[in-house]
């Protein structure tokens, strides 16, 4: 007799973006963040699902999970999220690069410090980080908390202006980070799933 197939509940790229968005307390966001931090290595128990969703009734908790699947934030799979052996700091540049069609991106903390960068030298990264921090401070009062893209700006690199940079605010628990990408953001890239898991384990 063949053994039972193990099922894993995996956040999608859309689910990872939602998990990192700021906003009011939301049981769906809580489920996604728990799954990302744990690496989605196993299906959540009924007790865990009830605790994460704030539902006492297991049927109501399952309804939340079903709604998330319908929204495209979760999928079922026969394997968990892959684990990487390399240190998180070494992995960040490759993940950032995969999120930009220009292969240039960086993470900035709330003080304007560049946490990690890809596709640019250190001086350029610090320059972009400083501009990103200032722009975010100006934009955050004009854009709703649930809006992911908080601004676009042009950065002059030598004689020619660069493509626009898109800023996305990432809520990682005790900190708010800015993801800056040159050109278009690859929102469908699975790199955001791995990045979200890494950041939530590190900061939350």
N, C-alpha and C positions, 0 to 999 in steps of 0.2 A: 504493500500500500504506500502510495506516495505521501510524504509528509505535508502538513499544512503550509501554505505559503505565508510568510510573514509580511504584514502590511505596514507601511510607514506613511505618515502624514507629512508632506513636504511643502513648505511655503514656496510659492512661485515668485518670479521677479516682481509682479504687481503686488503680491502680498508683502514682500520685503520693503518695497517703497512705502506701503501703507503702515507697516510696523514702525518705520523710522519717521513718519510724519508726526508733527505735534498736534495737539488738540485736546478736547475733553476726554475724560476717562471713558474708555471703550473696551468692552470685553473681547471684541474681535482682535483689537490691537494686542491685548494681553496674551491671547492664545498664540498669535504669531510670534511675539517676542519670546515667549517660553519655548516654543518649538525651535526658533533660531538659536537661542542660547544653548539648548541641549543638543543641537545638531540634528534634531528630528530622528534620533537613533531608534526610537520605538514609538508605537502608537500610544497616545496618552490614555491613562486609565479613566474610568468614569468619574472617580473621585477627583482626579486632577482637572478634568474638563469642567466639572461643576465649580471647583475653586477658582479656576482661571476666568470663567465666564460670570461668576457671581450668581449662578443659578442653583437653587436647592434641588430642583427636579432634574433628573438625568435626561428626561425627554426634552426639556427646554434647552439644556446644554447641547444636546445633539442637534437641535434645530439651528443653533448658532453655527455649529460646525458645517452643517449642510448649506446654510446661507453663504458661508465663506467659500465653499466649493463652487457654488453657483456664481459667485462674484469673480471666480478665477484666481483667488488668493491662495488656495490650497489644492494639491493634487495627491492622489494615492500612488505609491510606488512600491516596488519590491526591494528597494535598496535605500538606505539612509543617505543623508548628505555626505559627500566624500570628506575624509579627514586629510589634512595636510601636515606633513612633518616639519616643514620649514617654520622658523620663528615668524610671528605675526608681522613684525616690522619689515621683514624681507618680502612678505607676500603682498603688502599694501600697494606698492607701485604697479605691479602687474594687474591688480584688480582695478585700480584707478584708470590705467591706460585702456583697459577693455571697455570702459564706460563712455569714452569720448571718441567721436569719429575722426578727430585730429590726433588722437592718442596722446593728448596733453590734458592732465587733470591734477587736482591737488585737494587735500583736506586741510581745513583751517579751523583752529579753535576760536573761542569767543574773544580771546585777547588779541587775535590776529597772528598767532604763531602758526607757522606751517608744520603740520603734523607729518605729512607725507606728500610726495609729488612724483609725477611721472612725465617724461618727455620734455623736461626743461632743466636748466642748470639751477644751482642754489640761489644765485642772485635774482634770477627771473622769478623763481618760486616765491621768494620773500616779497618781491615787488607786487606780484599778483595777490598774495595773501593779504598784504596791507590794504590794497584797494578793495578786495573782497570784504574785509572786515568793516571798512568804512561804509561801503555801499549797503551792506546788510543792515547796519545800524540805521541808515536812512530809510530803507525799504520796509523794515519789519512793522512800522506803524501804519503802513499803507496797504499791506497785504494780509489777508486772513491767515490765521494760524494753520489751517489745513492746506494752504497752498504750498506746493513743493518748490516750484520755481519762483524765487523771490527777486530776481533781477537779472538783467543782461547789460553788459557794458563792453565798450571797446577799449582795448589796451594797445597803445602804439609800441611796436617793436621795431626800432630803427626808423626808417623813412616811411614804411608802409603800416597801416593799421592792421591788426590781427583780426581774425574772425571773432564774432561775439563770444563772450564767456557767460555761461549760464550758472547761476548760483542756486543750490538746493540746500535748504536747512534740514539737518538730520538730528532728530531727537534721540539721544543714546542714553537716556536716564539722567544721571547727574550732570551731564554736559550737553551743550548744543554745538554741533560741528557744522561747518559749511563745506559742501562738496562743490568745487568749481570745475567745470568742464569746458574746454575750448571747442567751439563748434556745437554740433548736436549731441544730445545725451542719448546713449543707447539704453532706453528704459526697459527694453525686453531682454537685455543681457543678463544671463545667470550670474554674472560677476557681482551684481548687487546683492544677491542672496548670500554669497560667501562673505562679502564686505559687511553686510548687516550682522551676520552671525559673529564675525570677528569683533566688530565694534561693540556690540551688546555684551559680549563676554568681558571685554576690556574695561568698559566704562560703567555698565549698569550694576 
